[in-house]
Amino acid sequence: MRNIDDRRLPAVGYSVRPSGRLHLPESDDAAATAAAKAAMAEQSRWYQPDMAEVNDRLVDIACEARASITRDGDWIEFDHDDEGDPKWSKQAIAFYVAIAPFVRSGIVNFEGEDGARWSYIYADGRMTQQGWLGWDGSIEPFGEYVDPPPPE
């Protein structure tokens, strides 16, 4: 059983593969980045918002959310972070929750190392989770553990 309490999570981490596309206007990028950095700092003992030399855009801090982001005008596209450490954490959840007020629409899908699949669905500045997050066993961001769904 996984639990969001760091003392009970495996030390090696939980790998994820994100994919998806969000409509987050380029004009809101700086505000979304500031919100994400502040939220991630609250969830991590080691992350400091100004650690990176250049971290004023979402694409600059995407690795902290266990993703690679490409901006295409008012859209951001998510992909697997091949060069970073794609291990899930409360910090990654904080990133996806914090950018919600700036996102008009879209979806980010995740596949966990154990085959668990979940999505963050964005609409009109709100985000909801669909599916069971294999890392902590929750069905909502920062939620409590629930038993996994039966195998299909």
N, C-alpha and C positions, 0 to 999 in steps of 0.2 A: 504494500500500500504506500502510495506517495502522499506526502503532506507538505503544505506550503512552508512549514516551519523548516528553515535552512538546516537545522540540526538533524533532520530526518531524511533529507534528500541525499541521493548518492553523490559522492565526492567527484566522480568522473563527469557528471553532467548528463544532460538529456539533449541530444541533437535534434534539430528541426530543419525542415526545408520549407521556407515560405515562397509563395507566389501570389501575384494579384496586381490590381491596379486601383488607385484611388484618385478621385478628382479633388485635389487640394490646390487651389489657385496659387500661382507663384507669388502673388502679392501677399499671401498669408504665410509664406514659408518661414520667415524670420520669427514671427509670433509662435508658430507651431513648434519650431525648433527650441525656442526659449521655454515653452511649456513642457516639452518632452525632456529637456535637460534637467529642469527643476524636479519633475516627477521621478526621473531615473535616479537622481541624487538622493531623494527621500527613501528609495528602495535598496540602496547599495551602501555598504560600509566603505567601499574603496572608490567608487566613481565620483569624480568631481567634474562639474559641467565645463570647466575651462581647461581640462587636461590636454586636449588635442590642440595643436597649433592653430588649425583652421577648423572651427566647428560651429560656424554660423548658419549652416544650411542642413536640412534633413539628410541630404546625401552624405554629409560629413560625419554624422553620428549614427548612420544606419547600422554599422557593425555592432554598436552597443545594443541594438534591437535584434541582433542575430539575423540580419538581412543585408542585402545589397540593394540600393535604391538608385534608379535612374529617373531623372526628371525629363519630361517631354511636354513642355509648355505648362499647362495647368494640371497635368496628370503626373503622378509618381507611380513607377512600376517596381514591384518587389520581386527579388530573386534570391536564391541561396547565396550566402556569403562564402564563396569558395576559398578565400584567402584568410578569413578570420576564424573565430571560434564559435561555431553555430550552436552553442549550448544555451538552452532556454533558462530564464531566470525571472524573478519578480521585476527586475529592471526592464526586461523586454516587454513584459505585460504593461508596465507603467508607460512605456513609449507609445504603445498602440492605443491605450486609453487616453493619454494626454493629447494626442493629435486629433481626437474625435471632433472637438468643436470647430475645427478648421476644415474638416472634410465634408464635401457636398454629397458624395456618393462613392460607392465602390466596395470591394471585398478583398481581403487578404486571406488566402488559404494556407494551412500549415499541415505538414505531415511529420509526425514524430518518429523517432528511431524505432519505436515498437509498432508502427503502423497506425497509431491513433491519428485521427483527422479531425480538425476543427477549423472554424473560420471566424474572422471578425468582419461583420457586415456593418457598413457605414451608410447612414442616410441623414441628411439635414442636421449635421452636427452631433449626431449620436452614434454610438457603437454598441452592437450586441454580439454576443458569442453564440455561435451555433456549433454544437458538437461537444465532445468530451475531451478536455485538454489532458493528454497523457502524462504530462510532467507532474501535475499536482492532483489530478483526478477531479477537477472542478468542471462545472458546466456554465460558469460565468467568471469574468475576470476577478481575481482575488477571492474566488468563492471557496466554499468548503468542499472537502472530498466527498464524492458519491461513488458508488460501485460502478465499474465500467459497464458499458453496454455489452450484451451478449455477442459473441462472434457471429458474423454473417455467413 
